């Protein structure tokens, strides 16, 4: 949020499995992302579930087609994505395809159309995971 007026300037979204299980859920997610960008709100999306029937190229592809009219194709060996969008007169996307087992990249979180702060996703994830009680880490590792 911006200090003057408490206006939202950036949103971080972690895609859930439910966002990808039905055509309507995927469309709702993509439309919400496009609305935020149209309102000048910058966006960072972590799509760490493999593509499914309704998003064969991942959620970024659905968003990017809405925003730019252009198609996006994931590399065959990296089917997950982290994407950062800079809102403005024209939306810019910074996309990092990743694979299971890869370290998460540091991504820009845009605060203005040209200015950003680096977001260390892997370090943030590792710090959060270390705080999870051992019993729940065991459950997660079995899933």
C-alpha positions in Angstrom: 0.0 0.0 0.0 1.1 3.5 -0.7 1.7 5.7 2.4 -0.5 8.5 1.0 -4.1 7.3 1.1 -3.3 3.7 1.9 -3.9 2.8 -1.8 -2.9 -0.7 -3.0 0.0 -0.5 -5.3 1.1 -4.1 -5.6 -0.3 -7.6 -5.0 1.4 -10.9 -4.5 -0.6 -14.0 -5.5 0.3 -17.6 -4.9 -1.8 -19.8 -7.3 -3.7 -22.5 -5.5 -4.6 -25.9 -7.0 -8.3 -24.6 -6.9 -7.4 -21.8 -9.3 -6.6 -24.4 -12.0 -9.2 -27.1 -11.5 -12.0 -25.6 -13.6 -12.4 -23.4 -16.5 -14.4 -20.9 -14.5 -11.8 -20.8 -11.7 -9.0 -20.1 -14.1 -11.0 -17.4 -15.9 -11.9 -15.7 -12.6 -8.2 -15.7 -11.6 -7.0 -14.3 -14.9 -9.8 -11.7 -15.0 -8.9 -10.6 -11.5 -5.2 -10.2 -12.5 -6.1 -8.2 -15.6 -8.4 -6.0 -13.5 -5.6 -5.2 -11.1 -3.2 -4.4 -13.9 -5.8 -2.2 -15.6 -6.2 -0.3 -12.3 -2.5 0.3 -12.2 -1.8 -2.2 -9.5 1.5 -4.2 -10.0 1.4 -7.9 -9.6 3.6 -10.9 -8.8 2.2 -14.4 -9.4 3.8 -17.6 -8.3 2.2 -20.5 -10.3 3.9 -23.5 -8.8 1.4 -26.2 -9.8 1.9 -28.0 -13.1 -0.3 -26.9 -16.0 -3.6 -28.7 -16.2 -6.4 -29.2 -18.8 -7.6 -25.6 -18.5 -4.2 -23.9 -18.4 -1.9 -26.0 -20.6 0.7 -23.2 -20.7 0.2 -22.1 -17.1 -1.7 -19.2 -15.6 0.7 -16.6 -17.0 -0.3 -17.6 -20.5 -3.9 -16.9 -19.8 -3.2 -13.5 -18.2 -0.7 -12.5 -21.0 -3.2 -13.4 -23.7 -5.8 -11.1 -22.1 -3.3 -8.3 -21.5 -1.4 -8.3 -24.8 -3.2 -10.6 -27.2 0.0 -12.6 -27.5 0.5 -16.2 -26.8 3.1 -17.6 -24.3 4.5 -21.1 -24.4 6.3 -22.7 -21.5 9.6 -24.5 -22.1 9.1 -28.3 -22.1 11.5 -28.8 -19.2 10.2 -25.9 -17.0 6.4 -26.1 -16.6 6.0 -23.7 -13.6 6.3 -20.0 -13.5 6.9 -16.9 -11.4 5.8 -13.7 -13.2 6.1 -10.1 -12.2 3.9 -7.5 -14.0 4.6 -3.8 -14.1 1.3 -2.0 -14.6 1.3 1.2 -16.7 0.2 2.4 -20.1 1.5 -0.9 -21.4 1.9 -3.9 -19.1 5.4 -5.4 -19.0 5.9 -9.0 -17.8 9.0 -10.5 -16.3 8.6 -14.3 -16.4 10.8 -17.0 -15.0 9.9 -20.6 -15.9 11.0 -23.0 -13.2 10.9 -26.8 -12.6 10.3 -28.9 -9.5 13.5 -28.9 -7.6 14.8 -25.5 -8.9 15.5 -22.7 -6.5 12.9 -20.0 -6.7 14.3 -16.9 -8.4 14.6 -13.4 -7.0 11.9 -11.5 -8.7 11.1 -7.7 -9.0 8.1 -6.5 -7.1 7.1 -3.3 -8.9 6.1 -0.4 -6.8 5.9 2.1 -9.7 5.9 1.4 -13.5 9.7 1.6 -13.5 10.8 1.0 -10.0 10.8 -2.2 -8.1 12.3 -4.0 -5.1 13.9 -7.4 -5.3 11.8 -10.2 -3.7 14.0 -13.1 -2.7 11.5 -15.9 -3.1 13.7 -18.9 -2.3 15.1 -17.3 0.9 11.6 -16.3 2.0 10.3 -19.8 1.3 13.1 -21.4 3.2 12.7 -19.1 6.2 8.9 -19.7 6.3 9.4 -23.5 6.0 11.9 -23.6 8.8 9.3 -22.2 11.1 6.8 -24.9 10.3 6.5 -27.4 13.2 8.4 -30.7 12.5 5.2 -32.7 12.5 3.7 -30.7 9.7 6.9 -30.7 7.7 6.8 -34.5 7.9 3.2 -34.4 6.5 4.2 -32.1 3.7 7.2 -34.2 2.7 4.9 -37.3 2.4 2.4 -35.5 0.1 
